[in-house]
Amino acid sequence: MSVTSIAANLWAKADRPGVRAFFLSMAALAVALVLALYSGAAAELGRLRVASISALAALVVAGWVAVTLVPILARRTPLRWLGYKMEYKVTRDGYFYMAGILLISVAALNTGNNLLFLILASLIAIILMSGILSSITLSGVAMRLQLPEHIFAGQPIRASLELHNEKLTLPSFSLRVEAVMTKNSPPAALLETPVYFPYLPKRGRVSQTVPISFPARGVYRQDAFRIVTRFPFGFLQKAHRVDLRTEALVYPSVEPTHEFFEILPGLQGAMESLAKGRGQDLYALRDYVPTDSARHVHWKASARLGSLMVREFTREDETRVLLVLDPHTFNADVAEPLRAAAVDRFERAVTLCAGIAWHFFERNAQLQFRSAGMETALAPAEETIFAILRHLAMAQPLPPDPQHALLTNLAASPELFKIIVTSQPRGSIPGSLWHTSYVVFLGDLLPVCI
C-alpha cells in the first residue's frame, strides 16, 4: 500500500473539522510566535512603535486561537483519564527501600562522593518508574463478573470473572481483583478471596472460574470491586476502584433435611389415601356394578358378605398439590430469646418448603403455592418451581394474623391436596380442611395429618 493511499485512508476516517481546527491553530500560533520574535528584535533596534504593534498583533492572534479553536479541539478530546482515580499506599518493602535511599543520601551529602550521588539518583528513578509503570498497568482495565442464573444456599457455584485490557499497545501484569468492603456493606462479600491475574495482553480478555458459596438464602449485593497491583517492584500498591453493582439472589437449600425425612412417609400415605384411582394399594371395597372388570372382584369379601364386592385402588397417576407457607410467626415486641427461636423455626420452615417444592418438581406434579402476598397458579411444577424459590429466598416472618385469612381461604380449593406449614396451634385449622390437608406445625416441626 502506497503512502498516498494510506494518507487517503486516514483522512477518510479522520474527524475533518477537528483536523482543520488543529492545523489552523498550529499555523496561527506559528504566526503569533513570529510576530513575538519580530517584536523582540524591533525593540532591540530601538523601533518601539513597530515592536508594540507586533507584540499586540501576536497577543490578538493567540487570543483568537484560545477563544475560537481551543474549545473546538477540547470537545473532540477524550478526557476519561481525568476521572480515572487511583488509590495507592507504600508497602513494607517500599518503606525499607526508602530507608535505604535515606541512608545513601546522608552518606552522599557527608562524603560528596559522585558515585553515591549517581546511585542515589538511580534509586529515586526506580521509585518514579515504579509509580509510572503501575499506573500504566492499571489504566484501561475493565472487569465483568457473571454468576449462574440459579443459586442455592450451601451449594458451591462457579462464577466467571473476566478482565478486559482496553489499551491498544501495552499489556498489564500482576493484577488482583478483590471486593470493596464499606461500612454499609453486608457481612459477606461476593468475592471472599482475591482473584489473581498474572498477565493481561493488550486488547485482550482473560477470564477465570471462581468458586463461590453462599451460606444462607437471601439477596447478596456487592457495589464495587478493586483492581490492585504491585507491579513492577512491589514498592507501591496501587488500586483502581470499579463501580460494578452486582446482585445475587440465593434460593433456600433444596437438599432433603431431617424434618423432610420425618414428614415424607406420612405425607406420601396421606396423599395416597386422599382419593381412589388406578394405583396398586387398596383404597376401599364397594358393591359390584355391571361396568366393573371381573379381575377387580374381591372373592373372599364377596363370599363372606354374600354379594359381589369390588376393590378400589389409590390414585397414583396424577399429583395435584397446594403448598402453603404461613409466615405469621411472632409479635414484634417479644423478648429477644423468643424472637431468635422464632426466626430459627421460620428459617427451618422455609428450607422445608423449598425441599417439598423441589420434591414435587422432581415428580412432575401439578403444583400451586400460596403465602402472604404471593400465589401461583396450578401448573406443572417445572413452570412454577423457580417463582416459588424466588419468593422463599426473600420471605420474612410476619406478625400473627388474628383472622387467619390465609388458612381460611384454603377451603375454596377442596380438590387439591394441601401441605400447610404454619405456626398456628393445633386445633386452629378450619374443619373444612381436615380431610384434604397435611399440616406441619412450626412450634416443633412435628407433622400432624388431619
SEVO-493416 format. One record per residue (C-alpha): x, y, z. Coordinates in steps of 0.05 Angstrom, whole numbers, plus 5000, padded with zeros to 4 digits. Layout:
# residues N
XYZ ...
# end
This chain:
# residues 450
500050005000 502950684979 503851285023 498451654984 493251104996 495051065070 494251815077 487651795039 485051235084 487051625147 483852255120 477351875105 476951625177 479252275210 474952795244 475753315190 473253925228 477853745286 483753645240 482454315206 481954665273 488454335296 492654545236 489455235234 491155345308 498355105296 499055585237 496156165277 500656025337 506655995290 504656685263 503956935334 510956665351 514057005290 510757665309 513257595381 520357455357 519958045309 517458485365 523458305408 528258445350 524959115336 525559315409 532959165407 533759625347 530060185382 523860155338 519060165396 512860325356 513759735309 515459285368 509059485405 504759365343 507958675331 507158475404 499858695404 498558305340 501757675370 497257745431 491057835387 492657215345 493956785407 487557045440 483556875376 486256165378 484456095452 477356355442 475456015377 479755405362 481455125431 474054985450 473154605384 479154175399 477154075472 470353805453 473653285409 478853065460 477252455505 478452645577 476552005612 483451965644 481852585686 476652185725 480851555730 482651585803 487551105836 488850935908 495950785929 499950625990 507150466005 508549736021 513149476075 518449336022 517650045998 518850326068 525349916073 527350156004 526250886022 530050786087 535950546045 535251156000 535451606062 541851266086 545251336019 543252066013 546252216081 552651856061 552952235995 552052906028 557252766081 562552496033 561052875969 562452225930 559752285859 558751535855 553951555915 550152125882 549551715819 546951115858 542051565896 539451845830 538451145803 534650925865 530051525862 528951395788 526850685804 521450955852 518851415798 518850865746 515150415794 509550925801 509151045726 509150305707 503950125759 499350685734 500150435663 498549725685 492049935719 489650425666 484750175614 482849535651 475449365657 472248775692 465848355688 463147845738 458047345714 454046905762 449746295747 442346425738 440145965795 444045955861 442345515922 444645635993 450345176015 451944935945 458445185913 457645525846 462745725793 462646455774 466446755715 470947365728 473547705666 478548275657 478948665592 485149065573 482849655530 489949915519 492049885446 499449765454 501349565525 499548935566 498248925641 501648505693 500348225763 493148445775 488948245835 481448335839 478148395908 471548625937 470849325966 468049296037 464849926066 461150086130 454449956096 456649316061 453548646080 457748196124 459047706067 462347936002 461447615934 469047525928 471547295996 478347105966 482047575918 483047315846 489947385815 491347515741 498847475725 498347735654 493248115612 495148205539 493848845500 486748895473 485548215504 480847875553 482647385607 477547025649 477946565710 472846105741 471846285814 468545815864 463546175908 458945915963 453246275998 451746016068 444446256072 438646466029 437347196011 439947755968 447547875966 449848535938 456748805920 457149525898 464449585879 470849195867 478149395868 483649215818 490349215854 497449155830 504449185860 507849155792 513649225778 517949225842 512849165899 514749835930 507850145917 500949825918 496150185871 488750035865 483250255818 476050225843 470949935794 463750115810 460449475786 453849355823 452848605827 446948245858 445847515872 439147205893 440546575933 434946055939 434045636002 437444966001 433244425968 437343855998 432943386040 433343586113 431943186176 424943496180 423543296108 425342576120 420942586182 414642816146 415742446080 412741766100 406542086130 405942566071 406042006020 400941606059 396342206066 396642335991 395341615972 389241566017 386242215994 382741945932 381641305895 384841155827 388840645788 394540535837 396739875867 394740005940 387739825964 383340435977 376440125993 371339585978 364539725946 358739365913 359639095843 356539465783 355939165713 361339625684 366739355733 372038875710 371738175738 379138195756 377638725808 372638295845 374738135917 372437405921 373737295994 369837906015 364337715965 363637015996 363537296066 358237826051 354137426002 354637945946 359838145895 364838655923 369839045880 376639315901 378340065892 385540295890 389140925909 390641435854 397941495834 397541745763 396842495778 399042925837 395743595849 398743955908 397744635941 403744825984 402345356036 407345746079 404246136136 409446676153 405546966212 410146746268 411247236326 409847926353 414948476342 415348636417 417247946442 423647826482 430047736444 430946986460 423846836437 424947246374 431346876358 427946206368 422146416324 426846656269 430545996271 424045606265 421946046207 428445916171 427645176180 420545226155 422745606092 428045076078 422844526089 418044866039 423644915988 425244175997 417943975989 417144405927 423344105896 420843405913 414443515873 418443845818 422443205810 415942805809 412943255753 407043415797 401843965788 403944475840 401045115868 404045555922 400946065969 403746516022 402347216048 402247675988 404147135938 400346605899 402046195837 397145855791 396445105790 401244865736 406644345724 411944435777 417344575725 413645215707 412845485778 418745205817 423445795808 417946305822 416745935887 424145915904 424946655889 419446815939 422346345991 429246665981 426447346004 420847126052 420847456120 416847276184 410647696197 406647856260 400647406275 394247486236 388247456284 383447296227 387646726198 385646956128 390946546093 388645886123 381246046119 381646176044 384545486032 377545176038 375945445969 380544915938 377744245962 380243875900 387543995918 391743635969 394544166015 401144166052 400844726104 406944966142 404445426198 405945686267 398745666289 397045206348 393644536339 386144596336 386345256298 385744946229 378745026198 374644386198 373544426123 380944276113 381343656157 380643136103 384843456048 390843736085 397443546117 399944036169 406944176195 406844606258 412645086265 412445036340 416344396340 416144196266 412543556283 407843356227 400443226241 395742936190 388543176198 
# end
